[in-house]
Amino acid sequence: MPYKMYKGLKMYVSVRDNNVDQALRVLKKKMQREGMFREMKNRRAYEKPSERRAREMAESTRRVRKLMRKRLEREGY
């Protein structure tokens, strides 16, 4: 998800029994799942539109290949 969509959304993690370490682990897991770390890393420096398209195309190809590998493993074709 693009960063713009995160502006209105808020992520909540409850701290139980004053256990901040557990809450941090949960927060990091949520951020990882949402792709926020990757998004922050990508936004550290300017990325030209042509580089962005190339990166997104490579990511898409990688995803498709992974799915095909799994399908081949599971179904045999």
Gaussian input, Z-matrix of N, CA and C with variables (Angstrom, degrees):
# hf/3-21g

backbone

0 1
 N
 C     1     B1
 C     2     B2     1     A1
 N     3     B3     2     A2     1     D1
 C     4     B4     3     A3     2     D2
 C     5     B5     4     A4     3     D3
 N     6     B6     5     A5     4     D4
 C     7     B7     6     A6     5     D5
 C     8     B8     7     A7     6     D6
 N     9     B9     8     A8     7     D7
 C    10    B10     9     A9     8     D8
 C    11    B11    10    A10     9     D9
 N    12    B12    11    A11    10    D10
 C    13    B13    12    A12    11    D11
 C    14    B14    13    A13    12    D12
 N    15    B15    14    A14    13    D13
 C    16    B16    15    A15    14    D14
 C    17    B17    16    A16    15    D15
 N    18    B18    17    A17    16    D16
 C    19    B19    18    A18    17    D17
 C    20    B20    19    A19    18    D18
 N    21    B21    20    A20    19    D19
 C    22    B22    21    A21    20    D20
 C    23    B23    22    A22    21    D21
 N    24    B24    23    A23    22    D22
 C    25    B25    24    A24    23    D23
 C    26    B26    25    A25    24    D24
 N    27    B27    26    A26    25    D25
 C    28    B28    27    A27    26    D26
 C    29    B29    28    A28    27    D27
 N    30    B30    29    A29    28    D28
 C    31    B31    30    A30    29    D29
 C    32    B32    31    A31    30    D30
 N    33    B33    32    A32    31    D31
 C    34    B34    33    A33    32    D32
 C    35    B35    34    A34    33    D33
 N    36    B36    35    A35    34    D34
 C    37    B37    36    A36    35    D35
 C    38    B38    37    A37    36    D36
 N    39    B39    38    A38    37    D37
 C    40    B40    39    A39    38    D38
 C    41    B41    40    A40    39    D39
 N    42    B42    41    A41    40    D40
 C    43    B43    42    A42    41    D41
 C    44    B44    43    A43    42    D42
 N    45    B45    44    A44    43    D43
 C    46    B46    45    A45    44    D44
 C    47    B47    46    A46    45    D45
 N    48    B48    47    A47    46    D46
 C    49    B49    48    A48    47    D47
 C    50    B50    49    A49    48    D48
 N    51    B51    50    A50    49    D49
 C    52    B52    51    A51    50    D50
 C    53    B53    52    A52    51    D51
 N    54    B54    53    A53    52    D52
 C    55    B55    54    A54    53    D53
 C    56    B56    55    A55    54    D54
 N    57    B57    56    A56    55    D55
 C    58    B58    57    A57    56    D56
 C    59    B59    58    A58    57    D57
 N    60    B60    59    A59    58    D58
 C    61    B61    60    A60    59    D59
 C    62    B62    61    A61    60    D60
 N    63    B63    62    A62    61    D61
 C    64    B64    63    A63    62    D62
 C    65    B65    64    A64    63    D63
 N    66    B66    65    A65    64    D64
 C    67    B67    66    A66    65    D65
 C    68    B68    67    A67    66    D66
 N    69    B69    68    A68    67    D67
 C    70    B70    69    A69    68    D68
 C    71    B71    70    A70    69    D69
 N    72    B72    71    A71    70    D70
 C    73    B73    72    A72    71    D71
 C    74    B74    73    A73    72    D72
 N    75    B75    74    A74    73    D73
 C    76    B76    75    A75    74    D74
 C    77    B77    76    A76    75    D75
 N    78    B78    77    A77    76    D76
 C    79    B79    78    A78    77    D77
 C    80    B80    79    A79    78    D78
 N    81    B81    80    A80    79    D79
 C    82    B82    81    A81    80    D80
 C    83    B83    82    A82    81    D81
 N    84    B84    83    A83    82    D82
 C    85    B85    84    A84    83    D83
 C    86    B86    85    A85    84    D84
 N    87    B87    86    A86    85    D85
 C    88    B88    87    A87    86    D86
 C    89    B89    88    A88    87    D87
 N    90    B90    89    A89    88    D88
 C    91    B91    90    A90    89    D89
 C    92    B92    91    A91    90    D90
 N    93    B93    92    A92    91    D91
 C    94    B94    93    A93    92    D92
 C    95    B95    94    A94    93    D93
 N    96    B96    95    A95    94    D94
 C    97    B97    96    A96    95    D95
 C    98    B98    97    A97    96    D96
 N    99    B99    98    A98    97    D97
 C   100   B100    99    A99    98    D98
 C   101   B101   100   A100    99    D99
 N   102   B102   101   A101   100   D100
 C   103   B103   102   A102   101   D101
 C   104   B104   103   A103   102   D102
 N   105   B105   104   A104   103   D103
 C   106   B106   105   A105   104   D104
 C   107   B107   106   A106   105   D105
 N   108   B108   107   A107   106   D106
 C   109   B109   108   A108   107   D107
 C   110   B110   109   A109   108   D108
 N   111   B111   110   A110   109   D109
 C   112   B112   111   A111   110   D110
 C   113   B113   112   A112   111   D111
 N   114   B114   113   A113   112   D112
 C   115   B115   114   A114   113   D113
 C   116   B116   115   A115   114   D114
 N   117   B117   116   A116   115   D115
 C   118   B118   117   A117   116   D116
 C   119   B119   118   A118   117   D117
 N   120   B120   119   A119   118   D118
 C   121   B121   120   A120   119   D119
 C   122   B122   121   A121   120   D120
 N   123   B123   122   A122   121   D121
 C   124   B124   123   A123   122   D122
 C   125   B125   124   A124   123   D123
 N   126   B126   125   A125   124   D124
 C   127   B127   126   A126   125   D125
 C   128   B128   127   A127   126   D126
 N   129   B129   128   A128   127   D127
 C   130   B130   129   A129   128   D128
 C   131   B131   130   A130   129   D129
 N   132   B132   131   A131   130   D130
 C   133   B133   132   A132   131   D131
 C   134   B134   133   A133   132   D132
 N   135   B135   134   A134   133   D133
 C   136   B136   135   A135   134   D134
 C   137   B137   136   A136   135   D135
 N   138   B138   137   A137   136   D136
 C   139   B139   138   A138   137   D137
 C   140   B140   139   A139   138   D138
 N   141   B141   140   A140   139   D139
 C   142   B142   141   A141   140   D140
 C   143   B143   142   A142   141   D141
 N   144   B144   143   A143   142   D142
 C   145   B145   144   A144   143   D143
 C   146   B146   145   A145   144   D144
 N   147   B147   146   A146   145   D145
 C   148   B148   147   A147   146   D146
 C   149   B149   148   A148   147   D147
 N   150   B150   149   A149   148   D148
 C   151   B151   150   A150   149   D149
 C   152   B152   151   A151   150   D150
 N   153   B153   152   A152   151   D151
 C   154   B154   153   A153   152   D152
 C   155   B155   154   A154   153   D153
 N   156   B156   155   A155   154   D154
 C   157   B157   156   A156   155   D155
 C   158   B158   157   A157   156   D156
 N   159   B159   158   A158   157   D157
 C   160   B160   159   A159   158   D158
 C   161   B161   160   A160   159   D159
 N   162   B162   161   A161   160   D160
 C   163   B163   162   A162   161   D161
 C   164   B164   163   A163   162   D162
 N   165   B165   164   A164   163   D163
 C   166   B166   165   A165   164   D164
 C   167   B167   166   A166   165   D165
 N   168   B168   167   A167   166   D166
 C   169   B169   168   A168   167   D167
 C   170   B170   169   A169   168   D168
 N   171   B171   170   A170   169   D169
 C   172   B172   171   A171   170   D170
 C   173   B173   172   A172   171   D171
 N   174   B174   173   A173   172   D172
 C   175   B175   174   A174   173   D173
 C   176   B176   175   A175   174   D174
 N   177   B177   176   A176   175   D175
 C   178   B178   177   A177   176   D176
 C   179   B179   178   A178   177   D177
 N   180   B180   179   A179   178   D178
 C   181   B181   180   A180   179   D179
 C   182   B182   181   A181   180   D180
 N   183   B183   182   A182   181   D181
 C   184   B184   183   A183   182   D182
 C   185   B185   184   A184   183   D183
 N   186   B186   185   A185   184   D184
 C   187   B187   186   A186   185   D185
 C   188   B188   187   A187   186   D186
 N   189   B189   188   A188   187   D187
 C   190   B190   189   A189   188   D188
 C   191   B191   190   A190   189   D189
 N   192   B192   191   A191   190   D190
 C   193   B193   192   A192   191   D191
 C   194   B194   193   A193   192   D192
 N   195   B195   194   A194   193   D193
 C   196   B196   195   A195   194   D194
 C   197   B197   196   A196   195   D195
 N   198   B198   197   A197   196   D196
 C   199   B199   198   A198   197   D197
 C   200   B200   199   A199   198   D198
 N   201   B201   200   A200   199   D199
 C   202   B202   201   A201   200   D200
 C   203   B203   202   A202   201   D201
 N   204   B204   203   A203   202   D202
 C   205   B205   204   A204   203   D203
 C   206   B206   205   A205   204   D204
 N   207   B207   206   A206   205   D205
 C   208   B208   207   A207   206   D206
 C   209   B209   208   A208   207   D207
 N   210   B210   209   A209   208   D208
 C   211   B211   210   A210   209   D209
 C   212   B212   211   A211   210   D210
 N   213   B213   212   A212   211   D211
 C   214   B214   213   A213   212   D212
 C   215   B215   214   A214   213   D213
 N   216   B216   215   A215   214   D214
 C   217   B217   216   A216   215   D215
 C   218   B218   217   A217   216   D216
 N   219   B219   218   A218   217   D217
 C   220   B220   219   A219   218   D218
 C   221   B221   220   A220   219   D219
 N   222   B222   221   A221   220   D220
 C   223   B223   222   A222   221   D221
 C   224   B224   223   A223   222   D222
 N   225   B225   224   A224   223   D223
 C   226   B226   225   A225   224   D224
 C   227   B227   226   A226   225   D225
 N   228   B228   227   A227   226   D226
 C   229   B229   228   A228   227   D227
 C   230   B230   229   A229   228   D228

   B1=1.4447
   B2=1.5223
   B3=1.3147
   B4=1.4566
   B5=1.5192
   B6=1.3169
   B7=1.4596
   B8=1.5183
   B9=1.3264
   B10=1.4578
   B11=1.5175
   B12=1.3076
   B13=1.4567
   B14=1.5279
   B15=1.3354
   B16=1.4533
   B17=1.5174
   B18=1.3339
   B19=1.4603
   B20=1.5208
   B21=1.3237
   B22=1.4492
   B23=1.5215
   B24=1.3213
   B25=1.4579
   B26=1.5215
   B27=1.2948
   B28=1.4535
   B29=1.5187
   B30=1.3202
   B31=1.4522
   B32=1.5305
   B33=1.3040
   B34=1.4597
   B35=1.5214
   B36=1.3285
   B37=1.4601
   B38=1.5160
   B39=1.3132
   B40=1.4634
   B41=1.5288
   B42=1.3251
   B43=1.4646
   B44=1.5237
   B45=1.3197
   B46=1.4608
   B47=1.5206
   B48=1.2913
   B49=1.4695
   B50=1.5281
   B51=1.3267
   B52=1.4683
   B53=1.5322
   B54=1.3315
   B55=1.4571
   B56=1.5337
   B57=1.3418
   B58=1.4582
   B59=1.5260
   B60=1.3328
   B61=1.4614
   B62=1.5276
   B63=1.3108
   B64=1.4606
   B65=1.5301
   B66=1.3322
   B67=1.4577
   B68=1.5315
   B69=1.3217
   B70=1.4673
   B71=1.5250
   B72=1.3129
   B73=1.4696
   B74=1.5226
   B75=1.3324
   B76=1.4646
   B77=1.5313
   B78=1.3401
   B79=1.4608
   B80=1.5312
   B81=1.3205
   B82=1.4664
   B83=1.5208
   B84=1.3173
   B85=1.4637
   B86=1.5263
   B87=1.3442
   B88=1.4612
   B89=1.5278
   B90=1.3372
   B91=1.4585
   B92=1.5289
   B93=1.3192
   B94=1.4596
   B95=1.5242
   B96=1.3188
   B97=1.4575
   B98=1.5274
   B99=1.3279
   B100=1.4577
   B101=1.5263
   B102=1.3318
   B103=1.4607
   B104=1.5138
   B105=1.3133
   B106=1.4621
   B107=1.5242
   B108=1.3210
   B109=1.4605
   B110=1.5264
   B111=1.3269
   B112=1.4621
   B113=1.5226
   B114=1.3372
   B115=1.4610
   B116=1.5254
   B117=1.3280
   B118=1.4696
   B119=1.5173
   B120=1.3157
   B121=1.4571
   B122=1.5258
   B123=1.3219
   B124=1.4569
   B125=1.5212
   B126=1.3043
   B127=1.4636
   B128=1.5252
   B129=1.3209
   B130=1.4697
   B131=1.5176
   B132=1.3341
   B133=1.4592
   B134=1.5158
   B135=1.3264
   B136=1.4544
   B137=1.5223
   B138=1.3103
   B139=1.4557
   B140=1.5282
   B141=1.3266
   B142=1.4581
   B143=1.5223
   B144=1.3298
   B145=1.4716
   B146=1.5235
   B147=1.3258
   B148=1.4711
   B149=1.5292
   B150=1.3418
   B151=1.4736
   B152=1.5159
   B153=1.3262
   B154=1.4694
   B155=1.5291
   B156=1.3422
   B157=1.4602
   B158=1.5235
   B159=1.3351
   B160=1.4629
   B161=1.5256
   B162=1.3341
   B163=1.4616
   B164=1.5233
   B165=1.3333
   B166=1.4589
   B167=1.5247
   B168=1.3263
   B169=1.4654
   B170=1.5326
   B171=1.3344
   B172=1.4654
   B173=1.5294
   B174=1.3386
   B175=1.4621
   B176=1.5241
   B177=1.3179
   B178=1.4534
   B179=1.5285
   B180=1.3355
   B181=1.4642
   B182=1.5203
   B183=1.3228
   B184=1.4593
   B185=1.5307
   B186=1.3420
   B187=1.4650
   B188=1.5226
   B189=1.3367
   B190=1.4610
   B191=1.5169
   B192=1.3350
   B193=1.4628
   B194=1.5139
   B195=1.3331
   B196=1.4597
   B197=1.5273
   B198=1.3355
   B199=1.4646
   B200=1.5288
   B201=1.3307
   B202=1.4684
   B203=1.5268
   B204=1.3322
   B205=1.4666
   B206=1.5192
   B207=1.3380
   B208=1.4626
   B209=1.5265
   B210=1.3357
   B211=1.4630
   B212=1.5222
   B213=1.3244
   B214=1.4635
   B215=1.5297
   B216=1.3380
   B217=1.4597
   B218=1.5346
   B219=1.3268
   B220=1.4572
   B221=1.5285
   B222=1.3302
   B223=1.4643
   B224=1.5130
   B225=1.3100
   B226=1.4623
   B227=1.5084
   B228=1.3503
   B229=1.4676
   B230=1.4988
   A1=109.20
   A2=116.75
   A3=119.02
   A4=111.41
   A5=114.97
   A6=121.99
   A7=110.91
   A8=117.96
   A9=121.81
   A10=111.51
   A11=116.87
   A12=120.57
   A13=111.61
   A14=117.33
   A15=120.65
   A16=112.95
   A17=118.25
   A18=120.29
   A19=112.40
   A20=117.51
   A21=120.67
   A22=113.34
   A23=116.80
   A24=120.46
   A25=110.93
   A26=115.31
   A27=120.59
   A28=108.60
   A29=115.08
   A30=120.17
   A31=107.15
   A32=116.24
   A33=120.76
   A34=110.77
   A35=115.19
   A36=122.18
   A37=106.31
   A38=116.28
   A39=118.79
   A40=110.07
   A41=115.23
   A42=121.67
   A43=107.22
   A44=115.71
   A45=120.05
   A46=110.19
   A47=116.62
   A48=123.44
   A49=112.00
   A50=116.12
   A51=121.83
   A52=112.32
   A53=117.31
   A54=122.66
   A55=109.02
   A56=115.69
   A57=121.75
   A58=111.00
   A59=117.56
   A60=120.73
   A61=110.97
   A62=116.86
   A63=121.19
   A64=110.20
   A65=116.82
   A66=120.97
   A67=110.29
   A68=117.40
   A69=120.61
   A70=111.40
   A71=116.40
   A72=119.87
   A73=110.80
   A74=115.50
   A75=120.26
   A76=110.12
   A77=116.54
   A78=120.99
   A79=110.88
   A80=116.90
   A81=120.56
   A82=111.13
   A83=116.18
   A84=120.35
   A85=110.34
   A86=116.77
   A87=120.59
   A88=110.86
   A89=116.23
   A90=120.15
   A91=110.83
   A92=116.54
   A93=121.12
   A94=110.19
   A95=116.30
   A96=121.43
   A97=111.51
   A98=116.75
   A99=121.35
   A100=112.76
   A101=117.89
   A102=120.84
   A103=113.75
   A104=117.28
   A105=120.33
   A106=112.36
   A107=117.76
   A108=119.98
   A109=109.87
   A110=116.53
   A111=121.11
   A112=109.84
   A113=116.09
   A114=121.61
   A115=110.71
   A116=117.54
   A117=120.62
   A118=110.95
   A119=116.78
   A120=120.96
   A121=110.27
   A122=116.76
   A123=120.23
   A124=112.37
   A125=117.71
   A126=121.18
   A127=113.94
   A128=118.07
   A129=119.90
   A130=111.64
   A131=116.28
   A132=120.70
   A133=108.77
   A134=116.31
   A135=120.78
   A136=109.90
   A137=114.95
   A138=120.83
   A139=107.89
   A140=115.49
   A141=119.75
   A142=109.49
   A143=116.78
   A144=119.58
   A145=113.03
   A146=117.70
   A147=119.62
   A148=110.35
   A149=117.15
   A150=120.55
   A151=110.42
   A152=115.67
   A153=120.34
   A154=110.40
   A155=116.29
   A156=120.04
   A157=110.99
   A158=115.84
   A159=119.77
   A160=110.76
   A161=116.94
   A162=120.98
   A163=110.99
   A164=116.07
   A165=119.58
   A166=111.20
   A167=116.74
   A168=120.53
   A169=110.01
   A170=116.51
   A171=120.32
   A172=110.49
   A173=117.02
   A174=120.48
   A175=110.56
   A176=115.99
   A177=120.35
   A178=110.84
   A179=116.16
   A180=120.94
   A181=110.22
   A182=116.43
   A183=121.28
   A184=110.92
   A185=116.11
   A186=120.55
   A187=111.18
   A188=116.59
   A189=120.88
   A190=110.50
   A191=116.83
   A192=119.90
   A193=111.74
   A194=116.10
   A195=119.98
   A196=110.49
   A197=116.30
   A198=120.20
   A199=111.18
   A200=116.52
   A201=119.86
   A202=110.76
   A203=117.41
   A204=120.90
   A205=110.42
   A206=115.83
   A207=119.76
   A208=111.07
   A209=116.20
   A210=119.72
   A211=110.59
   A212=116.60
   A213=121.07
   A214=110.83
   A215=114.95
   A216=121.21
   A217=111.13
   A218=115.39
   A219=121.29
   A220=112.75
   A221=116.52
   A222=119.87
   A223=113.84
   A224=117.37
   A225=120.58
   A226=115.83
   A227=117.91
   A228=119.13
   A229=110.99
   D1=138.20
   D2=178.09
   D3=-66.36
   D4=156.61
   D5=-177.61
   D6=-61.36
   D7=-34.71
   D8=-176.77
   D9=-56.04
   D10=-32.40
   D11=-178.09
   D12=-72.27
   D13=-20.50
   D14=-177.75
   D15=-81.23
   D16=-14.70
   D17=-175.08
   D18=-58.69
   D19=-41.85
   D20=-178.41
   D21=-86.16
   D22=-20.27
   D23=-176.44
   D24=-86.34
   D25=146.40
   D26=176.62
   D27=-124.24
   D28=144.28
   D29=-178.90
   D30=-109.91
   D31=126.44
   D32=-178.27
   D33=-113.51
   D34=139.77
   D35=173.90
   D36=-135.59
   D37=126.94
   D38=-179.94
   D39=-90.49
   D40=141.55
   D41=178.08
   D42=-99.97
   D43=118.37
   D44=-178.46
   D45=-106.12
   D46=136.61
   D47=177.43
   D48=52.93
   D49=36.53
   D50=177.31
   D51=59.95
   D52=26.76
   D53=-178.07
   D54=-95.46
   D55=84.83
   D56=-176.17
   D57=-71.92
   D58=-34.94
   D59=-179.12
   D60=-60.46
   D61=-43.36
   D62=178.44
   D63=-63.83
   D64=-41.99
   D65=-179.88
   D66=-64.04
   D67=-39.13
   D68=177.63
   D69=-63.97
   D70=-41.23
   D71=177.84
   D72=-60.59
   D73=-43.38
   D74=179.85
   D75=-64.49
   D76=-42.49
   D77=179.50
   D78=-62.15
   D79=-46.17
   D80=179.88
   D81=-61.63
   D82=-39.76
   D83=179.41
   D84=-64.26
   D85=-42.59
   D86=178.46
   D87=-63.31
   D88=-43.44
   D89=-179.50
   D90=-65.20
   D91=-39.21
   D92=178.44
   D93=-63.26
   D94=-44.25
   D95=-178.93
   D96=-62.90
   D97=-37.88
   D98=-178.90
   D99=-80.14
   D100=-10.85
   D101=178.88
   D102=81.60
   D103=19.69
   D104=-177.64
   D105=-69.80
   D106=-35.04
   D107=-179.62
   D108=-65.23
   D109=-42.90
   D110=178.95
   D111=-63.28
   D112=-41.78
   D113=179.89
   D114=-63.00
   D115=-43.97
   D116=178.93
   D117=-63.87
   D118=-40.27
   D119=179.61
   D120=-64.02
   D121=-41.96
   D122=179.67
   D123=-66.46
   D124=-29.08
   D125=-176.37
   D126=-90.68
   D127=3.75
   D128=178.33
   D129=-64.46
   D130=-33.46
   D131=-179.61
   D132=-134.83
   D133=158.69
   D134=-179.95
   D135=-67.65
   D136=139.39
   D137=177.94
   D138=-120.83
   D139=123.03
   D140=179.74
   D141=-62.76
   D142=148.89
   D143=179.94
   D144=-56.76
   D145=-36.84
   D146=179.41
   D147=-67.49
   D148=-38.06
   D149=177.19
   D150=-66.59
   D151=-37.98
   D152=179.74
   D153=-63.69
   D154=-45.58
   D155=178.89
   D156=-61.23
   D157=-42.98
   D158=-179.65
   D159=-63.78
   D160=-41.86
   D161=179.71
   D162=-64.81
   D163=-45.31
   D164=-179.48
   D165=-64.52
   D166=-37.37
   D167=178.04
   D168=-65.31
   D169=-41.73
   D170=179.04
   D171=-65.01
   D172=-40.99
   D173=178.31
   D174=-63.02
   D175=-41.92
   D176=179.53
   D177=-62.71
   D178=-44.84
   D179=178.96
   D180=-60.90
   D181=-42.48
   D182=179.44
   D183=-61.14
   D184=-44.50
   D185=179.32
   D186=-61.64
   D187=-45.60
   D188=-178.81
   D189=-62.60
   D190=-44.50
   D191=179.56
   D192=-61.70
   D193=-39.57
   D194=179.02
   D195=-64.24
   D196=-44.35
   D197=178.03
   D198=-61.77
   D199=-41.10
   D200=179.80
   D201=-66.11
   D202=-39.51
   D203=176.81
   D204=-60.02
   D205=-45.55
   D206=-179.79
   D207=-64.74
   D208=-40.83
   D209=179.42
   D210=-64.39
   D211=-42.41
   D212=178.52
   D213=-61.00
   D214=-41.92
   D215=179.37
   D216=-64.58
   D217=-42.40
   D218=-174.57
   D219=-80.62
   D220=-45.31
   D221=-172.12
   D222=-105.44
   D223=-19.46
   D224=176.61
   D225=85.80
   D226=14.77
   D227=175.49
   D228=-141.67

